[in-house]
Amino acid sequence: MSAPKSTSGRSYRAAGVNRSAADRAKAMIKELARPTFGPHVLSEIGLFGGFFELPPGYRQPVLVSSVDSVGTKLKVASALGKHDTVGHDIVNHCVNDAFTSGAKPLFFLDYIGTGTLKPEQVAEVVKGLAEACQAVGCALIGGETAELPGLYQPDDYDLAGTIVSIVEKEDLIRGRGIQAGDVLVGIPSSGLHTNGYSLVRKVFRIGATPPAAWNAYYQELGCRLGEALLRPHRCYYPLLVPVLPLIKGMAHITGGGLIENTPRILPPGLVARFRRGSWPVPPLFQLIQQEGQVADEEMYHVFNMGLGMVLVLAPERVDEARRQLPEALIVGEVTAGEGETTAVVE
């Protein structure tokens, strides 16, 4: 029985998947990722899995993992044709999430899904990933780049990542010792980080194409709107490592804002009370609220409002922490509640 004849015109390329572009992108990725490798990486990019040998010296090592995406901030990057910062966003976001437990980053894996694979654009994204990984001693050990026409629009792409970090079991920060009377200390954010962009695009009536709104200069921002919106998500790991022994709990303020993220680290029955006016709310948030007529409650539910990380400290530890962290601000306190664990801004 003879093999079926091929049908003219039917090919993966004709269906929208360019395998030669994928090969070129993978070659670029290898070169960008290799400088992030340390002695514990035992594999090259391109195998079916990444090999990482746990570093020595841990008695009871605990692996801490986290996964997230950049979200619709990618719409801003695409509209402005600037793709070298979003890699920083996803790495820093994931590093911060895992670090709330006190964990040190080990390795990172990324996912890039796109409608039409553009190797140079992918290389820009991965350049940012590699730079952010190198800054915290984290290996960019592997990932997936997928061309998925029909699932994504031709000019769209998605970016997600997974981090694996490590901490000694006895050093895990889980918030169990937090009690009424403890102090909330805030560390400033660098902007919106990676949250709230769907609302922002509605507020400024911004679609996928680059309208004048992106390039509008705002005196209060000191830059164009697009520049302010693309500021990378800040990484708190290098800043906070020296004060880890002083910290009872850490909340990374991401989607859900201060109101939804802070209670995640509190024991049952406690309330995180933030004092309005105890930290400066950056002009970008004020502009969003004014332009969109967004209610206060909604702003604190959606955005970080200028605080990217909130620490919980015993009162006697606050002065010592602030000596090492001059930018740290006392923004509230933990009090006893009468029901579910909550956070309020008063």
N, C-alpha and C positions, 0 to 999 in steps of 0.2 A: 504493500500500500504506500503510495507516494505521499510526501509531506504536503500540507496545504500551501498553495501559492500565496505569496505576499500580495496585499492589495495596494495598488498604487495610491500614494498620497496619505496613507495612514502610518503615522509615526509618532513617537513621543514628542519630538520637536514640533510637529504640526499640531499636537494637542496642547502645546504651550509650555513644555518642559525642556529647557536647554541644558543638556548634560555637559556640554563643553564649557558653558559658563559656570556650572557647578564645580567642575574640576579646577577651573582657574581660581574660583573663590576659595576652594579648599587649600590650594597651594599658598595663597596669600595668608589665609588664617594660620597655617602652620608656622610661617615665618614670624607672624605677630605674636603667637602664643608661646613660642619656644623660650624667649627671654624670661617668662614668668616661672619656668620650671626650676625647682630646687633639687637637692639630692634625693628627696623622697618620691619624686615622680619617676616611675619605672616604665613609662610607655610614651610613644609618640602620638601626636594627633593623627587620627585616621584608622586606628584599630576599632574593634567593636565595643571596647570599653577602655576606660582610663584606669591605670594602675597607680595606687598611691600607698606607700609604706608609712604606717604611723610612726611619728618621731619617738625616740626613746625618752625615758625619764618620767613617764606617767605611771602611777601605781594603779589607779582606777579611772582610766580615761573614759569620758562620756562624749560621744559624737552628737553635735547639735546641727540640725539641718533646717533650711528654710528655702522656700521657693516664692517667687513673685514676678511681676511684669512691670514694664514701664507705663503701660496704659495709653491713654489718648494724648499724652505728651508727645508721642510719636507723630501725631498730626501736625504739631507745631514744627517739629524737626523737618518733616517732609515739606511743609509749606515754605519753609525758609531755606531748604536745601542744605541743611547743616546737620550732619549725622555723627560727629565725633564726640558729642557730649552725652548721648543717651546710654552709651556703654558704661560711663561713670555712674549714671543714675542707677542702673540695675545692680551693679556690683555693690555700690555704697549702700543702697537700700537693703540688700540681703545681708551684707556684713553687719549693719546696724541691728537688724532683726535678731540675728544669731548672737550678737554681742550683748544683748540685754540679759543673757544668762551668764555673761563673763567669759564667753568662748572666743578662742583665737581662730581666725580663718585658716583653713588648710587648702581647700581647692574649690573651684567654681566651674560650673557647666552652663552653657548658654543655649538658647533656642532662638533661631531667627527663621520666621516663616514669611514668605513673600509671594506676591502675585507674579512678578517677573524678576528673576534673579539678576541683579546688577552687581558684578564682582567688586567694582570700585566702591560702591555704596556699602556693601557688606564689609569691605576692608576698613572703611571709615568707622563703622560701628565697632568692629573687633579691635581696632586701634584703641578706642576708648576703654573697652573691656580690659585689654592688656595693661594699659596705663594704670587703671584703678586697682587691678589685682597686684601689680608690682608695688604700688604705694603701701599696701598692707601685708606684703609677703605671702600672697595667695597665688597658687598655681591655677592658670587657666588650662584645665586638664583635658577638656573636650567639649562636645556640644553637638548640635544638629542644625544644619541649614537646609530648609525645605522650600522648594518652589511649588506652590499649590495654586495654579490658575483655577478660577472658579470659586475658590474659597476666599481668597484675597483679591481685591481689585489690582490692576496692573501696577499701580504706583504705591500700593500699600505694603507695609511690612509690620510684623509683630516681633517683639523682643521680650523674652523671659529668661530667667536664670535660677539656678539652684546652687546654694552654697553648703559646704560641709565644714564645720568648725569643731574645735576640741577644747575641753576643759576638764580639769581634775574634779572628780565627783564631789570632794569635800569643799571645793571652791565654787560650786554652782550657785548662781544668784537666782532665787526663785520667789523672793518677796515674802517668805514665810514669817520673818521676824518683824514685819512692818506692823506698827501699832499706832493708836491715837496719840497725837502729840509729835509725831515725826514731821519733818520739814520737806516740802516740795521745792526742788531746785531745778530751774530751767536752763537749758543750753540753747542759745539762739540757732535758728535755722538759716539756710542760705536763700530761702524763697519758698516757693510752693512745694519744692522737692518733687515728688511724683504723684501728687494727689490733687483732685479737684479740677482737672483740666476739662472735663465734659461740661461742668458748670461755667468755667471761664470762657470756653468757646461760645457758649450760649450768650453770656453777658456781653461779649464784644462782637457778637454776630459774625463769628469767624467760621468759614467752611474749610474745605480742603485746599482751595487755591489761595495764593498769597495776596490778600487784599491790602489796601492802604493801612488797615488797622494794625497789621503786624509791624509796620515801619513807622507808626505814629510815635513821635518823641514826647515823653511826659517829663516835665520839669521835676516833679516830685520823685520820679524814679531815677532821674539822672541818665536815662538811656531810652532806647526804643522799647516798645512793649514786647516785641519778639525776643529781644536779648534778655529782658527780665524773666520771661517765662521759660527760657531755656537754661537758666542757671542750674548747674548740676546739683543733685541731691548731696547734701553734705555727709561726709563719713566721720563718725564720732570715735571710732576705734582708737586711733593714735592719741587723741586728746585725753580719753578717759582711762586708758590702761593704768596710768600711775595712781589713780584714786580708787581703783577697784576695791581695795580692802575697806574703804569707808562707806561703800554703797550697800543699802539694803535691797533696793529694787530699781529697775530702769524701765521706762516706757518709751518706745520709739513712736513718735507721733506721725502716723501715716493715715491711710483712709479711715475716716471716722473721727479724725481730729482729737482734740484734748478730751472730749466728753466720752468717747468710746474706747480709746486706747489706754488711758491711765487706769481704769478699774481692772484691766486684765492682770495687773500685777499685785492687786490688793487682796488681802485675806477677806473672807466674808464679813459683811456688816460694817465695813469702813467706807468713808467718803473722802475723796480727794477734793479739797476746796481751793480753787484758784482765786486769787485776789486780782480783780480787774484793775489795771493801771500799774501793777507791780512790774511789768515789763513793757517795753515799747513795741507796739504792733507796727510792723514795717509798712511803708506807704503802699506797696503793691496790694496788700490785703485791704487797706482802706479804699483804694481805687476800685477794686473789684466790688466791694460792698456798695459804694456810692453809685457806680455805673449800673449795677444790676439791681439796686434797691433790695439787697439780700438782708434778711433779718439777722440780728446778732446771734440768735440761737443756731440758725443754720450755718453761719460762718464757723462757729466753734465745733460744730458737728462734722464739717467738711474739711476744714483747713487746719494746718498746724499753728496758724496765727502768730508765727515768729518764734515758736519753741519747737525745735526738732527732736529734742530728747529731754525727758523729765526724770530726774533722780529723786529717790526717796532716801533721806539721811536722818539719823538720830540727831537731835538738837545739838549735842555736844560735839558732833563731827562736822558741823556746817562751816565753822571758821577755818578749820584745817583744809577742807575741800576748796573753799573759795580762795585761800592763799595759793593753791596750786592751779586753780581755774579762775583767773581774774574776770572772765566774761560771764561766769555763773551768776544767776539771779535767784533770790528767794522769791518764789511766786505763789506760795500757799502753804497749806498744812493738811495733815491727815486727821480726821476727826471720827468719832464714833457715830454710826448711823442707826437707823431704826428698821432696816430691812435689807434690800439688795445692795450690793456694792455699786457705788455710783461716783460720778465726778460732776462738779458744778463750778460755774464761773460767777462770782458774786461781785 
